[in-house]
């Protein structure tokens, strides 16, 4: 009980867990078996392993806002989009963690040094493409001017009105809007500083913190797996399906085909390391999920159980359910 509550508190604080790395309740092999049992040919190799820039892509984006509400933009140098403007962004390199990647990209493309403060958003496509939007503060460097142009970018500017620019892509409007909202939040409720935690993973994993209230006493309960040792439920992310599909299949594995109404609220933690190269290129996303109906109306499969948590922890979990209290996860396709 104490260890479980400590783990949940670590996740609410954005910290990594220290559970054994082999805890996984729904592997790709098991997912394939479930798919084949329905007469459908599996699409994912059970031997899939994430390797940066080969079988998995991690993109980092720096969404930096100054005191005047201006956003840091850079002008592209690549031949495919030369002269157009975008947020400083790029791929995480082999042997690099997510924070190292975003600091490097911002420095290379704008000339400025940044100190990351929090994740603003995580986007995912197809189960093997992830984009991490990170904001922070400028700590040094010199803003890149046209005379500093190189293969990384032509120049960088602080911009108030994006309408002044020829953008490479309009997908950054949502990112910039969220970054500005975060920096102008003042007394509004937002999640705290949630940064990717450096912890090695060999696979792409999805960890669930599922909470529900019991009607008889109104206490908050969380879901646990008893498949091996007691732990929060974890499944392998299917590289051939989008993350919503992986989540739904995992929830159906736990609660049956008649899955009760539930809500994924967003991300509590991201764990990634990237070292040694091509060995620990996986990650683990922890998602907070809640049920709208009481515990008494939700059936679960044998290897899972509910645990009543302390009153204080229950209140802390409930405080993370409203909008902006977790890092949003956007599944693109």
Secondary structure by P-SEA (a helix, b strand, c coil): caaaaaaaaaaaaccccccccccccccaaaaaaaaaaacccccccccccccccccbbbbbbbbccccccbbbbbbbcccccccccccccccccccccaaaaaaaaaaacccbbbbbccccbbbbccccbbbbbbbbbbcccccccccccccccccccccccccccccccccaaaaaaaaaaaaacccccccccccccbbbbcccccccbbbbbbccccbbbbbbbcccccccccccccccccaaaaaaaaaaaaccccccccccccccbbbbbcccccccccbbbbbbbbbcccccccccccccccccccaaaaaaaaaaccccccccccccc
